[in-house]
Amino acid sequence: MTAFPESVEIIRAAALAADEKKAENIVAFDVSDSLAITDAFMVASAPNERQVSAVVDAIEDKLIQEHKVKPLRREGRGEGRWVLLDFGDIVIHVLHDEDRVFYALERLWGDSPKISLNLPEQAATSNADAAPGTSHAE
């Protein structure tokens, strides 16, 4: 089983919103084979509580405006160190850099397939790594 296309589309929109607010190390996993309760997890981090909150706000705004989805549950908003947004089919974790290192959530889902997020920086890096005159899309 793989994540529904709608879930992948929403996770990519969330990743783009996070990237636009300078979130770091944004990754997403297709956990649909491992968990019955959700299709995908996304993890992102930021260097301070204020930026964690800004990233969370941007994700919520984008998903509400463009995809008409609101979080079913939100945890950790007041502290700004680790915020969990549960949208049902996707779950998003935005953590302070220190907490991300400490909890190492990727370790839990590392066996699950990564979801390609198609972020601008990822595309630029992929094209820069390609041989001159080629791209990874060829």
A tleap script that builds the chain and sets N, CA, C and O, in Angstrom:
source leaprc.protein.ff14SB
mol = sequence {
  NMET THR ALA PHE PRO GLU SER VAL GLU ILE
  ILE ARG ALA ALA ALA LEU ALA ALA ASP GLU
  LYS LYS ALA GLU ASN ILE VAL ALA PHE ASP
  VAL SER ASP SER LEU ALA ILE THR ASP ALA
  PHE MET VAL ALA SER ALA PRO ASN GLU ARG
  GLN VAL SER ALA VAL VAL ASP ALA ILE GLU
  ASP LYS LEU ILE GLN GLU HIE LYS VAL LYS
  PRO LEU ARG ARG GLU GLY ARG GLY GLU GLY
  ARG TRP VAL LEU LEU ASP PHE GLY ASP ILE
  VAL ILE HIE VAL LEU HIE ASP GLU ASP ARG
  VAL PHE TYR ALA LEU GLU ARG LEU TRP GLY
  ASP SER PRO LYS ILE SER LEU ASN LEU PRO
  GLU GLN ALA ALA THR SER ASN ALA ASP ALA
  ALA PRO GLY THR SER HIE ALA CGLU
}
set mol.1.N position { 0.847 -1.179 0.000 }
set mol.1.CA position { 0.000 0.000 0.000 }
set mol.1.C position { 0.894 1.244 0.000 }
set mol.1.O position { 1.929 1.274 0.666 }
set mol.2.N position { 0.491 2.248 -0.738 }
set mol.2.CA position { 1.235 3.508 -0.734 }
set mol.2.C position { 0.291 4.643 -0.351 }
set mol.2.O position { -0.932 4.517 -0.408 }
set mol.3.N position { 0.896 5.731 0.032 }
set mol.3.CA position { 0.117 6.901 0.441 }
set mol.3.C position { -0.773 7.353 -0.717 }
set mol.3.O position { -0.379 7.278 -1.881 }
set mol.4.N position { -1.960 7.816 -0.386 }
set mol.4.CA position { -2.874 8.338 -1.392 }
set mol.4.C position { -2.260 9.553 -2.075 }
set mol.4.O position { -1.551 10.325 -1.429 }
set mol.5.N position { -2.517 9.738 -3.365 }
set mol.5.CA position { -1.979 10.910 -4.075 }
set mol.5.C position { -2.359 12.232 -3.399 }
set mol.5.O position { -1.567 13.174 -3.393 }
set mol.6.N position { -3.571 12.304 -2.829 }
set mol.6.CA position { -3.987 13.536 -2.147 }
set mol.6.C position { -3.094 13.812 -0.936 }
set mol.6.O position { -2.748 14.960 -0.657 }
set mol.7.N position { -2.727 12.749 -0.222 }
set mol.7.CA position { -1.848 12.905 0.952 }
set mol.7.C position { -0.477 13.409 0.527 }
set mol.7.O position { 0.103 14.275 1.183 }
set mol.8.N position { 0.040 12.867 -0.566 }
set mol.8.CA position { 1.348 13.305 -1.067 }
set mol.8.C position { 1.275 14.765 -1.512 }
set mol.8.O position { 2.189 15.545 -1.243 }
set mol.9.N position { 0.200 15.129 -2.186 }
set mol.9.CA position { 0.027 16.520 -2.620 }
set mol.9.C position { -0.021 17.472 -1.422 }
set mol.9.O position { 0.588 18.541 -1.452 }
set mol.10.N position { -0.735 17.088 -0.383 }
set mol.10.CA position { -0.844 17.936 0.810 }
set mol.10.C position { 0.493 18.016 1.533 }
set mol.10.O position { 0.874 19.091 1.996 }
set mol.11.N position { 1.212 16.903 1.641 }
set mol.11.CA position { 2.512 16.913 2.336 }
set mol.11.C position { 3.485 17.794 1.563 }
set mol.11.O position { 4.293 18.496 2.172 }
set mol.12.N position { 3.424 17.771 0.231 }
set mol.12.CA position { 4.306 18.634 -0.575 }
set mol.12.C position { 3.971 20.106 -0.375 }
set mol.12.O position { 4.869 20.946 -0.310 }
set mol.13.N position { 2.688 20.421 -0.276 }
set mol.13.CA position { 2.282 21.808 -0.016 }
set mol.13.C position { 2.771 22.252 1.361 }
set mol.13.O position { 3.244 23.377 1.524 }
set mol.14.N position { 2.655 21.367 2.350 }
set mol.14.CA position { 3.139 21.679 3.700 }
set mol.14.C position { 4.649 21.887 3.689 }
set mol.14.O position { 5.156 22.801 4.340 }
set mol.15.N position { 5.359 21.056 2.964 }
set mol.15.CA position { 6.824 21.178 2.882 }
set mol.15.C position { 7.222 22.492 2.212 }
set mol.15.O position { 8.177 23.145 2.633 }
set mol.16.N position { 6.492 22.874 1.176 }
set mol.16.CA position { 6.783 24.144 0.506 }
set mol.16.C position { 6.547 25.322 1.443 }
set mol.16.O position { 7.348 26.257 1.480 }
set mol.17.N position { 5.449 25.282 2.202 }
set mol.17.CA position { 5.178 26.354 3.169 }
set mol.17.C position { 6.283 26.418 4.217 }
set mol.17.O position { 6.729 27.504 4.588 }
set mol.18.N position { 6.721 25.258 4.692 }
set mol.18.CA position { 7.804 25.211 5.687 }
set mol.18.C position { 9.101 25.757 5.093 }
set mol.18.O position { 9.821 26.513 5.744 }
set mol.19.N position { 9.388 25.371 3.862 }
set mol.19.CA position { 10.606 25.829 3.185 }
set mol.19.C position { 10.594 27.345 3.000 }
set mol.19.O position { 11.625 28.001 3.149 }
set mol.20.N position { 9.433 27.894 2.675 }
set mol.20.CA position { 9.323 29.341 2.486 }
set mol.20.C position { 9.582 30.109 3.784 }
set mol.20.O position { 9.948 31.284 3.748 }
set mol.21.N position { 9.393 29.453 4.922 }
set mol.21.CA position { 9.687 30.071 6.226 }
set mol.21.C position { 11.044 29.628 6.767 }
set mol.21.O position { 11.333 29.769 7.956 }
set mol.22.N position { 11.857 29.095 5.882 }
set mol.22.CA position { 13.248 28.723 6.201 }
set mol.22.C position { 13.359 27.565 7.193 }
set mol.22.O position { 14.318 27.497 7.962 }
set mol.23.N position { 12.384 26.658 7.178 }
set mol.23.CA position { 12.525 25.435 7.966 }
set mol.23.C position { 13.713 24.651 7.408 }
set mol.23.O position { 14.078 24.803 6.242 }
set mol.24.N position { 14.299 23.826 8.243 }
set mol.24.CA position { 15.498 23.085 7.864 }
set mol.24.C position { 15.221 21.588 7.839 }
set mol.24.O position { 14.335 21.087 8.532 }
set mol.25.N position { 16.003 20.887 7.020 }
set mol.25.CA position { 15.975 19.420 6.985 }
set mol.25.C position { 14.558 18.864 6.898 }
set mol.25.O position { 14.155 18.044 7.723 }
set mol.26.N position { 13.818 19.305 5.915 }
set mol.26.CA position { 12.439 18.866 5.730 }
set mol.26.C position { 12.445 17.501 5.046 }
set mol.26.O position { 12.989 17.348 3.952 }
set mol.27.N position { 11.843 16.523 5.692 }
set mol.27.CA position { 11.730 15.184 5.117 }
set mol.27.C position { 10.324 14.657 5.355 }
set mol.27.O position { 9.649 15.044 6.310 }
set mol.28.N position { 9.899 13.772 4.471 }
set mol.28.CA position { 8.585 13.150 4.621 }
set mol.28.C position { 8.706 11.666 4.302 }
set mol.28.O position { 9.499 11.258 3.453 }
set mol.29.N position { 7.913 10.879 4.991 }
set mol.29.CA position { 7.927 9.433 4.829 }
set mol.29.C position { 6.527 8.915 4.535 }
set mol.29.O position { 5.543 9.392 5.101 }
set mol.30.N position { 6.452 7.943 3.652 }
set mol.30.CA position { 5.215 7.221 3.389 }
set mol.30.C position { 5.143 6.104 4.429 }
set mol.30.O position { 5.857 5.106 4.331 }
set mol.31.N position { 4.279 6.281 5.420 }
set mol.31.CA position { 4.164 5.309 6.517 }
set mol.31.C position { 2.890 4.473 6.391 }
set mol.31.O position { 2.475 3.823 7.351 }
set mol.32.N position { 2.270 4.490 5.213 }
set mol.32.CA position { 0.993 3.804 5.029 }
set mol.32.C position { 1.115 2.294 5.215 }
set mol.32.O position { 0.145 1.652 5.620 }
set mol.33.N position { 2.283 1.709 4.931 }
set mol.33.CA position { 2.470 0.266 5.157 }
set mol.33.C position { 2.685 -0.061 6.624 }
set mol.33.O position { 2.369 -1.163 7.071 }
set mol.34.N position { 3.225 0.897 7.375 }
set mol.34.CA position { 3.552 0.673 8.788 }
set mol.34.C position { 2.409 1.011 9.727 }
set mol.34.O position { 2.242 0.369 10.763 }
set mol.35.N position { 1.624 2.016 9.371 }
set mol.35.CA position { 0.568 2.515 10.256 }
set mol.35.C position { -0.777 2.532 9.544 }
set mol.35.O position { -0.870 2.895 8.371 }
set mol.36.N position { -1.797 2.141 10.256 }
set mol.36.CA position { -3.141 2.179 9.686 }
set mol.36.C position { -3.798 3.546 9.888 }
set mol.36.O position { -4.813 3.847 9.259 }
set mol.37.N position { -3.222 4.370 10.762 }
set mol.37.CA position { -3.890 5.608 11.144 }
set mol.37.C position { -3.528 6.818 10.288 }
set mol.37.O position { -4.230 7.829 10.334 }
set mol.38.N position { -2.457 6.741 9.513 }
set mol.38.CA position { -2.044 7.886 8.693 }
set mol.38.C position { -1.246 7.398 7.497 }
set mol.38.O position { -0.706 6.292 7.508 }
set mol.39.N position { -1.174 8.230 6.463 }
set mol.39.CA position { -0.434 7.892 5.245 }
set mol.39.C position { 1.011 8.363 5.278 }
set mol.39.O position { 1.912 7.661 4.818 }
set mol.40.N position { 1.230 9.569 5.832 }
set mol.40.CA position { 2.543 10.182 5.699 }
set mol.40.C position { 2.889 11.020 6.921 }
set mol.40.O position { 2.021 11.612 7.563 }
set mol.41.N position { 4.179 11.052 7.222 }
set mol.41.CA position { 4.740 11.898 8.274 }
set mol.41.C position { 5.700 12.872 7.618 }
set mol.41.O position { 6.438 12.514 6.700 }
set mol.42.N position { 5.682 14.105 8.098 }
set mol.42.CA position { 6.678 15.082 7.683 }
set mol.42.C position { 7.371 15.601 8.934 }
set mol.42.O position { 6.735 15.808 9.968 }
set mol.43.N position { 8.664 15.807 8.833 }
set mol.43.CA position { 9.447 16.360 9.934 }
set mol.43.C position { 10.244 17.534 9.400 }
set mol.43.O position { 10.861 17.450 8.338 }
set mol.44.N position { 10.225 18.639 10.150 }
set mol.44.CA position { 11.002 19.829 9.796 }
set mol.44.C position { 11.511 20.438 11.091 }
set mol.44.O position { 10.977 20.161 12.165 }
set mol.45.N position { 12.532 21.256 10.994 }
set mol.45.CA position { 13.060 21.891 12.201 }
set mol.45.C position { 13.372 23.357 11.944 }
set mol.45.O position { 13.442 23.822 10.806 }
set mol.46.N position { 13.559 24.064 13.059 }
set mol.46.CA position { 13.887 25.488 13.031 }
set mol.46.C position { 14.782 25.789 14.229 }
set mol.46.O position { 14.734 25.077 15.231 }
set mol.47.N position { 15.608 26.849 14.133 }
set mol.47.CA position { 16.603 27.108 15.171 }
set mol.47.C position { 16.077 27.740 16.460 }
set mol.47.O position { 16.799 27.782 17.456 }
set mol.48.N position { 14.826 28.235 16.463 }
set mol.48.CA position { 14.317 28.853 17.690 }
set mol.48.C position { 12.790 28.727 17.738 }
set mol.48.O position { 12.145 28.399 16.742 }
set mol.49.N position { 12.237 28.996 18.913 }
set mol.49.CA position { 10.801 28.821 19.137 }
set mol.49.C position { 9.963 29.722 18.226 }
set mol.49.O position { 8.924 29.303 17.716 }
set mol.50.N position { 10.411 30.934 18.031 }
set mol.50.CA position { 9.666 31.868 17.185 }
set mol.50.C position { 9.573 31.342 15.759 }
set mol.50.O position { 8.517 31.425 15.131 }
set mol.51.N position { 10.666 30.806 15.252 }
set mol.51.CA position { 10.634 30.292 13.885 }
set mol.51.C position { 9.816 29.000 13.800 }
set mol.51.O position { 9.137 28.768 12.799 }
set mol.52.N position { 9.871 28.164 14.830 }
set mol.52.CA position { 9.007 26.977 14.854 }
set mol.52.C position { 7.552 27.419 14.698 }
set mol.52.O position { 6.810 26.853 13.895 }
set mol.53.N position { 7.147 28.426 15.461 }
set mol.53.CA position { 5.769 28.934 15.377 }
set mol.53.C position { 5.451 29.507 14.006 }
set mol.53.O position { 4.353 29.300 13.490 }
set mol.54.N position { 6.393 30.224 13.409 }
set mol.54.CA position { 6.176 30.800 12.081 }
set mol.54.C position { 5.999 29.699 11.032 }
set mol.54.O position { 5.158 29.813 10.140 }
set mol.55.N position { 6.785 28.648 11.144 }
set mol.55.CA position { 6.674 27.525 10.209 }
set mol.55.C position { 5.311 26.858 10.355 }
set mol.55.O position { 4.646 26.567 9.361 }
set mol.56.N position { 4.898 26.616 11.597 }
set mol.56.CA position { 3.602 25.993 11.857 }
set mol.56.C position { 2.467 26.860 11.301 }
set mol.56.O position { 1.555 26.346 10.654 }
set mol.57.N position { 2.522 28.158 11.550 }
set mol.57.CA position { 1.492 29.069 11.032 }
set mol.57.C position { 1.426 29.015 9.508 }
set mol.57.O position { 0.339 28.979 8.930 }
set mol.58.N position { 2.573 29.009 8.868 }
set mol.58.CA position { 2.618 28.992 7.401 }
set mol.58.C position { 2.027 27.691 6.853 }
set mol.58.O position { 1.293 27.705 5.865 }
set mol.59.N position { 2.346 26.586 7.490 }
set mol.59.CA position { 1.799 25.295 7.053 }
set mol.59.C position { 0.281 25.293 7.196 }
set mol.59.O position { -0.438 24.938 6.261 }
set mol.60.N position { -0.199 25.690 8.369 }
set mol.60.CA position { -1.649 25.711 8.588 }
set mol.60.C position { -2.351 26.625 7.586 }
set mol.60.O position { -3.357 26.237 6.991 }
set mol.61.N position { -1.828 27.829 7.397 }
set mol.61.CA position { -2.446 28.784 6.469 }
set mol.61.C position { -2.521 28.221 5.057 }
set mol.61.O position { -3.563 28.296 4.406 }
set mol.62.N position { -1.415 27.658 4.587 }
set mol.62.CA position { -1.369 27.130 3.214 }
set mol.62.C position { -2.348 25.973 3.042 }
set mol.62.O position { -3.061 25.910 2.040 }
set mol.63.N position { -2.389 25.068 4.000 }
set mol.63.CA position { -3.259 23.905 3.847 }
set mol.63.C position { -4.735 24.274 3.968 }
set mol.63.O position { -5.586 23.678 3.309 }
set mol.64.N position { -5.029 25.251 4.807 }
set mol.64.CA position { -6.416 25.710 4.920 }
set mol.64.C position { -6.837 26.425 3.637 }
set mol.64.O position { -7.911 26.156 3.098 }
set mol.65.N position { -5.998 27.331 3.151 }
set mol.65.CA position { -6.347 28.135 1.980 }
set mol.65.C position { -6.362 27.327 0.686 }
set mol.65.O position { -7.290 27.447 -0.114 }
set mol.66.N position { -5.332 26.503 0.481 }
set mol.66.CA position { -5.190 25.830 -0.811 }
set mol.66.C position { -5.821 24.442 -0.863 }
set mol.66.O position { -6.203 23.977 -1.937 }
set mol.67.N position { -5.933 23.781 0.279 }
set mol.67.CA position { -6.430 22.397 0.283 }
set mol.67.C position { -7.672 22.205 1.141 }
set mol.67.O position { -8.229 21.109 1.210 }
set mol.68.N position { -8.101 23.283 1.795 }
set mol.68.CA position { -9.323 23.247 2.623 }
set mol.68.C position { -9.264 22.172 3.704 }
set mol.68.O position { -10.273 21.542 4.021 }
set mol.69.N position { -8.070 21.967 4.268 }
set mol.69.CA position { -7.922 21.019 5.377 }
set mol.69.C position { -7.419 21.755 6.610 }
set mol.69.O position { -6.532 22.605 6.532 }
set mol.70.N position { -8.004 21.411 7.742 }
set mol.70.CA position { -7.585 21.967 9.029 }
set mol.70.C position { -7.054 20.834 9.879 }
set mol.70.O position { -7.475 19.688 9.724 }
set mol.71.N position { -6.127 21.147 10.782 }
set mol.71.CA position { -5.653 20.074 11.657 }
set mol.71.C position { -6.777 19.568 12.557 }
set mol.71.O position { -7.555 20.344 13.111 }
set mol.72.N position { -6.837 18.247 12.684 }
set mol.72.CA position { -7.798 17.630 13.593 }
set mol.72.C position { -7.327 17.798 15.029 }
set mol.72.O position { -8.121 17.842 15.969 }
set mol.73.N position { -6.010 17.891 15.166 }
set mol.73.CA position { -5.402 18.000 16.482 }
set mol.73.C position { -4.087 18.755 16.364 }
set mol.73.O position { -3.371 18.631 15.370 }
set mol.74.N position { -3.783 19.535 17.387 }
set mol.74.CA position { -2.549 20.321 17.423 }
set mol.74.C position { -1.979 20.186 18.828 }
set mol.74.O position { -2.682 20.408 19.814 }
set mol.75.N position { -0.716 19.824 18.916 }
set mol.75.CA position { -0.060 19.659 20.220 }
set mol.75.C position { 1.226 20.469 20.268 }
set mol.75.O position { 1.918 20.587 19.257 }
set mol.76.N position { 1.556 21.028 21.425 }
set mol.76.CA position { 2.843 21.685 21.645 }
set mol.76.C position { 2.942 23.117 21.180 }
set mol.76.O position { 4.031 23.691 21.198 }
set mol.77.N position { 1.856 23.703 20.770 }
set mol.77.CA position { 1.881 25.053 20.211 }
set mol.77.C position { 2.409 26.084 21.212 }
set mol.77.O position { 3.178 26.970 20.838 }
set mol.78.N position { 2.004 25.977 22.472 }
set mol.78.CA position { 2.387 26.968 23.474 }
set mol.78.C position { 3.876 27.023 23.753 }
set mol.78.O position { 4.433 28.101 23.958 }
set mol.79.N position { 4.521 25.873 23.761 }
set mol.79.CA position { 5.952 25.824 24.071 }
set mol.79.C position { 6.816 26.214 22.882 }
set mol.79.O position { 7.870 26.828 23.050 }
set mol.80.N position { 6.372 25.860 21.680 }
set mol.80.CA position { 7.126 26.200 20.478 }
set mol.80.C position { 8.403 25.417 20.291 }
set mol.80.O position { 9.279 25.836 19.535 }
set mol.81.N position { 8.525 24.290 20.963 }
set mol.81.CA position { 9.718 23.452 20.821 }
set mol.81.C position { 9.447 22.260 19.900 }
set mol.81.O position { 10.305 21.860 19.113 }
set mol.82.N position { 8.254 21.706 20.010 }
set mol.82.CA position { 7.856 20.574 19.179 }
set mol.82.C position { 6.359 20.696 18.966 }
set mol.82.O position { 5.576 20.500 19.896 }
set mol.83.N position { 5.968 21.013 17.768 }
set mol.83.CA position { 4.553 21.146 17.449 }
set mol.83.C position { 4.163 20.004 16.524 }
set mol.83.O position { 4.828 19.744 15.521 }
set mol.84.N position { 3.081 19.330 16.873 }
set mol.84.CA position { 2.539 18.258 16.065 }
set mol.84.C position { 1.214 18.729 15.482 }
set mol.84.O position { 0.331 19.185 16.208 }
set mol.85.N position { 1.088 18.614 14.172 }
set mol.85.CA position { -0.165 18.918 13.485 }
set mol.85.C position { -0.697 17.619 12.887 }
set mol.85.O position { -0.054 17.009 12.032 }
set mol.86.N position { -1.868 17.207 13.341 }
set mol.86.CA position { -2.475 15.969 12.860 }
set mol.86.C position { -3.622 16.329 11.918 }
set mol.86.O position { -4.650 16.857 12.343 }
set mol.87.N position { -3.427 16.035 10.635 }
set mol.87.CA position { -4.449 16.303 9.628 }
set mol.87.C position { -5.191 15.031 9.239 }
set mol.87.O position { -5.909 15.015 8.239 }
set mol.88.N position { -5.028 13.974 10.013 }
set mol.88.CA position { -5.670 12.701 9.697 }
set mol.88.C position { -4.783 11.864 8.798 }
set mol.88.O position { -4.061 10.988 9.274 }
set mol.89.N position { -4.832 12.129 7.487 }
set mol.89.CA position { -4.036 11.346 6.545 }
set mol.89.C position { -2.554 11.694 6.582 }
set mol.89.O position { -1.716 10.915 6.128 }
set mol.90.N position { -2.233 12.870 7.124 }
set mol.90.CA position { -0.824 13.254 7.287 }
set mol.90.C position { -0.614 13.812 8.689 }
set mol.90.O position { -1.515 14.396 9.290 }
set mol.91.N position { 0.600 13.614 9.188 }
set mol.91.CA position { 0.997 14.155 10.488 }
set mol.91.C position { 2.299 14.910 10.278 }
set mol.91.O position { 3.239 14.406 9.663 }
set mol.92.N position { 2.334 16.131 10.802 }
set mol.92.CA position { 3.502 16.997 10.620 }
set mol.92.C position { 4.107 17.327 11.968 }
set mol.92.O position { 3.405 17.720 12.899 }
set mol.93.N position { 5.425 17.163 12.065 }
set mol.93.CA position { 6.181 17.512 13.264 }
set mol.93.C position { 7.122 18.655 12.906 }
set mol.93.O position { 7.914 18.539 11.971 }
set mol.94.N position { 7.039 19.753 13.641 }
set mol.94.CA position { 7.994 20.854 13.486 }
set mol.94.C position { 8.684 20.999 14.832 }
set mol.94.O position { 8.043 21.289 15.842 }
set mol.95.N position { 9.985 20.797 14.837 }
set mol.95.CA position { 10.743 20.763 16.081 }
set mol.95.C position { 11.846 21.809 16.100 }
set mol.95.O position { 12.379 22.197 15.061 }
set mol.96.N position { 12.175 22.254 17.305 }
set mol.96.CA position { 13.376 23.049 17.528 }
set mol.96.C position { 14.561 22.153 17.167 }
set mol.96.O position { 14.519 20.947 17.413 }
set mol.97.N position { 15.613 22.726 16.587 }
set mol.97.CA position { 16.779 21.941 16.160 }
set mol.97.C position { 17.282 20.992 17.248 }
set mol.97.O position { 17.558 19.823 16.977 }
set mol.98.N position { 17.399 21.490 18.467 }
set mol.98.CA position { 17.934 20.674 19.569 }
set mol.98.C position { 17.028 19.474 19.860 }
set mol.98.O position { 17.512 18.366 20.095 }
set mol.99.N position { 15.724 19.700 19.843 }
set mol.99.CA position { 14.782 18.620 20.110 }
set mol.99.C position { 14.785 17.599 18.977 }
set mol.99.O position { 14.619 16.402 19.208 }
set mol.100.N position { 14.974 18.074 17.775 }
set mol.100.CA position { 15.011 17.148 16.643 }
set mol.100.C position { 16.193 16.198 16.757 }
set mol.100.O position { 16.067 15.002 16.496 }
set mol.101.N position { 17.328 16.731 17.144 }
set mol.101.CA position { 18.506 15.882 17.329 }
set mol.101.C position { 18.263 14.898 18.470 }
set mol.101.O position { 18.578 13.714 18.347 }
set mol.102.N position { 17.711 15.374 19.561 }
set mol.102.CA position { 17.494 14.536 20.737 }
set mol.102.C position { 16.505 13.397 20.454 }
set mol.102.O position { 16.773 12.243 20.790 }
set mol.103.N position { 15.365 13.724 19.838 }
set mol.103.CA position { 14.329 12.713 19.627 }
set mol.103.C position { 14.533 11.875 18.367 }
set mol.103.O position { 14.034 10.752 18.290 }
set mol.104.N position { 15.242 12.391 17.402 }
set mol.104.CA position { 15.599 11.650 16.174 }
set mol.104.C position { 14.421 10.866 15.597 }
set mol.104.O position { 14.489 9.647 15.445 }
set mol.105.N position { 13.345 11.578 15.281 }
set mol.105.CA position { 12.141 10.924 14.760 }
set mol.105.C position { 12.401 10.139 13.472 }
set mol.105.O position { 11.759 9.115 13.235 }
set mol.106.N position { 13.311 10.595 12.661 }
set mol.106.CA position { 13.615 9.881 11.422 }
set mol.106.C position { 14.052 8.449 11.698 }
set mol.106.O position { 13.836 7.559 10.875 }
set mol.107.N position { 14.655 8.232 12.835 }
set mol.107.CA position { 15.100 6.891 13.220 }
set mol.107.C position { 13.906 5.934 13.296 }
set mol.107.O position { 14.027 4.755 12.961 }
set mol.108.N position { 12.760 6.447 13.736 }
set mol.108.CA position { 11.570 5.610 13.869 }
set mol.108.C position { 10.989 5.196 12.522 }
set mol.108.O position { 10.453 4.096 12.384 }
set mol.109.N position { 11.095 6.072 11.535 }
set mol.109.CA position { 10.455 5.821 10.245 }
set mol.109.C position { 11.456 5.661 9.114 }
set mol.109.O position { 11.077 5.691 7.944 }
set mol.110.N position { 12.716 5.493 9.446 }
set mol.110.CA position { 13.763 5.399 8.437 }
set mol.110.C position { 13.602 4.253 7.457 }
set mol.110.O position { 14.123 4.319 6.344 }
set mol.111.N position { 12.885 3.197 7.848 }
set mol.111.CA position { 12.659 2.069 6.951 }
set mol.111.C position { 11.534 2.341 5.956 }
set mol.111.O position { 11.376 1.614 4.975 }
set mol.112.N position { 10.762 3.381 6.211 }
set mol.112.CA position { 9.656 3.728 5.309 }
set mol.112.C position { 10.192 4.516 4.120 }
set mol.112.O position { 11.186 5.232 4.239 }
set mol.113.N position { 9.533 4.382 2.978 }
set mol.113.CA position { 9.996 5.131 1.797 }
set mol.113.C position { 9.871 6.639 2.016 }
set mol.113.O position { 8.892 7.121 2.585 }
set mol.114.N position { 10.885 7.368 1.550 }
set mol.114.CA position { 10.817 8.829 1.597 }
set mol.114.C position { 9.914 9.316 0.474 }
set mol.114.O position { 9.843 8.717 -0.599 }
set mol.115.N position { 9.229 10.414 0.750 }
set mol.115.CA position { 8.400 11.067 -0.257 }
set mol.115.C position { 9.209 12.211 -0.856 }
set mol.115.O position { 9.724 13.058 -0.125 }
set mol.116.N position { 9.322 12.240 -2.161 }
set mol.116.CA position { 10.012 13.338 -2.831 }
set mol.116.C position { 9.170 14.599 -2.669 }
set mol.116.O position { 7.997 14.622 -3.043 }
set mol.117.N position { 9.769 15.642 -2.115 }
set mol.117.CA position { 9.023 16.859 -1.801 }
set mol.117.C position { 9.078 17.917 -2.896 }
set mol.117.O position { 8.299 18.871 -2.874 }
set mol.118.N position { 9.977 17.761 -3.843 }
set mol.118.CA position { 10.088 18.704 -4.972 }
set mol.118.C position { 10.274 20.148 -4.522 }
set mol.118.O position { 9.688 21.065 -5.098 }
set mol.119.N position { 11.087 20.344 -3.500 }
set mol.119.CA position { 11.347 21.703 -3.013 }
set mol.119.C position { 12.350 22.397 -3.931 }
set mol.119.O position { 13.197 21.734 -4.530 }
set mol.120.N position { 12.269 23.725 -4.050 }
set mol.120.CA position { 13.178 24.454 -4.942 }
set mol.120.C position { 14.653 24.156 -4.671 }
set mol.120.O position { 15.423 23.962 -5.612 }
set mol.121.N position { 15.054 24.117 -3.412 }
set mol.121.CA position { 16.463 23.856 -3.074 }
set mol.121.C position { 16.865 22.443 -3.479 }
set mol.121.O position { 17.982 22.226 -3.950 }
set mol.122.N position { 15.965 21.482 -3.300 }
set mol.122.CA position { 16.263 20.109 -3.699 }
set mol.122.C position { 16.456 20.014 -5.207 }
set mol.122.O position { 17.354 19.315 -5.676 }
set mol.123.N position { 15.623 20.709 -5.962 }
set mol.123.CA position { 15.733 20.698 -7.422 }
set mol.123.C position { 17.044 21.340 -7.861 }
set mol.123.O position { 17.710 20.838 -8.766 }
set mol.124.N position { 17.414 22.445 -7.223 }
set mol.124.CA position { 18.661 23.129 -7.577 }
set mol.124.C position { 19.858 22.246 -7.262 }
set mol.124.O position { 20.805 22.189 -8.046 }
set mol.125.N position { 19.830 21.559 -6.128 }
set mol.125.CA position { 20.917 20.665 -5.746 }
set mol.125.C position { 21.008 19.505 -6.722 }
set mol.125.O position { 22.106 19.138 -7.141 }
set mol.126.N position { 19.869 18.917 -7.092 }
set mol.126.CA position { 19.860 17.796 -8.024 }
set mol.126.C position { 20.424 18.206 -9.375 }
set mol.126.O position { 21.215 17.474 -9.970 }
set mol.127.N position { 20.017 19.379 -9.864 }
set mol.127.CA position { 20.516 19.842 -11.154 }
set mol.127.C position { 21.986 20.215 -11.094 }
set mol.127.O position { 22.709 20.030 -12.074 }
set mol.128.N position { 22.442 20.736 -9.964 }
set mol.128.CA position { 23.854 21.090 -9.817 }
set mol.128.C position { 24.730 19.845 -9.792 }
set mol.128.O position { 25.882 19.881 -10.223 }
set mol.129.N position { 24.175 18.732 -9.282 }
set mol.129.CA position { 24.930 17.482 -9.210 }
set mol.129.C position { 24.998 16.760 -10.553 }
set mol.129.O position { 25.851 15.895 -10.747 }
set mol.130.N position { 24.118 17.104 -11.470 }
set mol.130.CA position { 24.071 16.436 -12.770 }
set mol.130.C position { 25.276 16.854 -13.611 }
set mol.130.O position { 25.849 17.927 -13.421 }
set mol.131.N position { 25.638 15.985 -14.536 }
set mol.131.CA position { 26.729 16.317 -15.449 }
set mol.131.C position { 26.313 17.499 -16.313 }
set mol.131.O position { 25.124 17.676 -16.577 }
set mol.132.N position { 27.268 18.313 -16.759 }
set mol.132.CA position { 26.925 19.466 -17.600 }
set mol.132.C position { 26.100 19.028 -18.806 }
set mol.132.O position { 26.419 18.046 -19.476 }
set mol.133.N position { 25.035 19.780 -19.062 }
set mol.133.CA position { 24.188 19.496 -20.205 }
set mol.133.C position { 23.135 18.435 -19.958 }
set mol.133.O position { 22.394 18.073 -20.872 }
set mol.134.N position { 23.057 17.922 -18.709 }
set mol.134.CA position { 22.045 16.910 -18.390 }
set mol.134.C position { 21.290 17.333 -17.160 }
set mol.134.O position { 21.678 18.275 -16.468 }
set mol.135.N position { 20.216 16.638 -16.891 }
set mol.135.CA position { 19.499 16.842 -15.637 }
set mol.135.C position { 19.064 15.488 -15.136 }
set mol.135.O position { 19.091 14.508 -15.881 }
set mol.136.N position { 18.659 15.420 -13.871 }
set mol.136.CA position { 18.217 14.158 -13.301 }
set mol.136.C position { 16.879 13.727 -13.869 }
set mol.136.O position { 16.490 12.569 -13.718 }
set mol.137.N position { 16.172 14.630 -14.516 }
set mol.137.CA position { 14.862 14.297 -15.064 }
set mol.137.C position { 14.997 13.536 -16.387 }
set mol.137.O position { 14.029 12.932 -16.851 }
set mol.138.N position { 16.181 13.559 -16.995 }
set mol.138.CA position { 16.364 12.897 -18.295 }
set mol.138.C position { 16.493 11.412 -18.139 }
set mol.138.O position { 16.652 10.699 -19.130 }
savepdb mol mol.pdb
quit
